[in-house]
Amino acid sequence: MPSFMSLARPVALACAGALLATGAATAASAGVPTTAPASVAALPAQIESIDVSADASSPHFSEHAEAIDLAQDLGIVRGWTTPAGVAFRPEDLARRDAVGAFLYRAELYALNG
């Protein structure tokens, strides 16, 4: 079975192409830098969400917990800092600008990972 990272790049590029086609991004903004910005490089090595768990008996169980943890650890997705810890908010909808940021960070990881 192909790895997550071997599939992530073509999917990210296809989605970026769709954003360009819909006018959500411009050709000028589609260029990807070869170095990560400080905001991405400065992310902590491990992030644990308080509202996502791989434990089936947890009220925060998600069958995607491992993928969410990996995406957070790679800096692709972040979360919201709360007094209790980092919340991923898995039930919230993702806006197009957030999806664009996820794809951008995935491409940065693919280039610099």
Secondary structure by P-SEA (a helix, b strand, c coil): cccaaaaaaaaaaaaaaaaaaacccccccccccccccccccccccbbbbccccccccccccccaaaaaaaaaaaccbbbbbccccccccccccccaaaaaaaaaaaaaaaacc
